[in-house]
Amino acid sequence: MELTDKRCAPCEGGTPPLSGEEAQSLLQELNASPEAQKNPWTVTADERQLKKGFKLKNFVEAVDFVNRIKDVAEEENHHPDLEVGYGKVVVRLTTHAIGGLSENDFILAAKIDALRS
């Protein structure tokens, strides 16, 4: 099943975050398409966050993109940290309840990428 076809599932404290190997496997799946390879998601050095920057034409497009991310995040009940600037949006995903990455982060990342296609 594709990441975009999955739904985020509630995570509870006590659930371990993904191992580095598990995160790398999902990262490869997330960045598999030629389009994604042009601007891939990365896992931070501490392996606790998934991160990607998006370039847009101007501030209005950046805010519009953030509003579309908001809709998907609400639907999935999984919320990213967003940085908005003139012509840019930086998305950071982590599962706060477990202190690291879960499959939910990769599901939401794939759905955010789908907003740009």
C-alpha positions in Angstrom: 0.0 0.0 0.0 1.3 3.4 -0.9 2.0 5.9 1.9 -0.6 8.3 0.5 -3.2 5.5 0.8 -2.6 5.0 4.5 -4.1 6.8 7.4 -2.3 8.1 10.4 -2.9 6.0 13.5 -2.9 7.3 17.1 0.5 6.9 18.8 0.7 6.6 22.5 3.6 7.2 24.9 5.5 4.0 25.5 5.5 3.1 21.8 9.1 3.1 20.6 10.1 5.5 17.7 11.2 3.9 14.5 14.7 2.6 14.4 17.2 4.3 12.1 16.9 1.3 9.7 13.1 1.5 9.6 13.1 5.3 9.1 15.6 4.9 6.2 13.4 2.3 4.6 10.4 4.6 4.7 12.5 7.5 3.6 13.5 5.6 0.5 9.9 4.8 -0.3 8.9 8.5 0.3 11.7 9.8 -2.0 11.4 7.1 -4.6 9.8 9.1 -7.5 12.0 11.2 -9.8 10.0 14.3 -8.7 10.7 13.6 -5.1 14.4 13.0 -5.8 14.7 16.6 -7.0 13.7 17.9 -3.5 13.9 15.0 -1.1 12.8 14.7 2.5 15.7 14.2 5.0 15.9 12.7 8.4 17.7 14.9 10.9 21.0 13.8 12.4 19.3 12.9 15.7 16.8 10.7 13.8 13.9 12.4 15.5 12.5 14.6 12.7 11.7 14.4 9.0 12.3 17.7 7.2 11.8 19.3 3.8 11.8 22.8 2.4 9.5 23.9 -0.4 10.1 26.9 -2.7 7.1 28.9 -3.9 6.7 32.0 -6.0 5.9 34.4 -3.2 4.4 34.9 0.3 0.8 34.4 -0.8 1.6 31.1 -2.4 3.5 30.0 0.7 0.6 30.8 2.9 -1.8 29.1 0.5 0.4 26.0 0.6 0.4 26.1 4.4 -3.4 26.3 4.5 -3.6 23.2 2.3 -1.1 21.4 4.6 -3.4 22.4 7.5 -6.3 20.7 5.9 -4.5 17.4 5.4 -2.9 17.6 8.9 -6.3 18.1 10.5 -7.8 15.2 8.5 -4.9 12.9 9.6 -4.8 14.4 13.2 -1.1 14.6 12.8 0.4 18.1 12.9 3.7 19.3 11.5 5.9 22.2 12.6 5.8 24.8 9.8 8.1 27.7 9.0 6.7 30.2 6.5 8.6 33.0 4.7 8.6 34.8 1.4 8.4 32.1 -1.2 9.3 29.2 1.2 7.8 26.7 3.6 9.8 24.4 5.8 8.0 21.4 7.1 9.2 19.4 10.1 7.5 16.2 11.2 7.9 14.2 14.4 5.7 12.2 16.7 5.9 14.2 19.9 4.1 11.5 22.0 7.0 9.0 21.3 9.9 11.5 21.0 10.8 10.5 17.5 9.6 9.3 14.1 6.6 7.1 13.5 5.1 5.8 10.3 2.6 8.7 10.6 5.3 11.2 9.9 6.1 9.5 6.5 2.4 9.2 5.7 1.8 12.9 6.3 5.0 13.7 4.3 3.7 11.8 1.3 0.4 13.5 1.5 2.1 16.9 1.7 4.1 16.0 -1.4 0.9 15.1 -3.2 -0.3 18.7 -2.6 2.5 19.9 -4.9 1.8 17.6 -7.8 
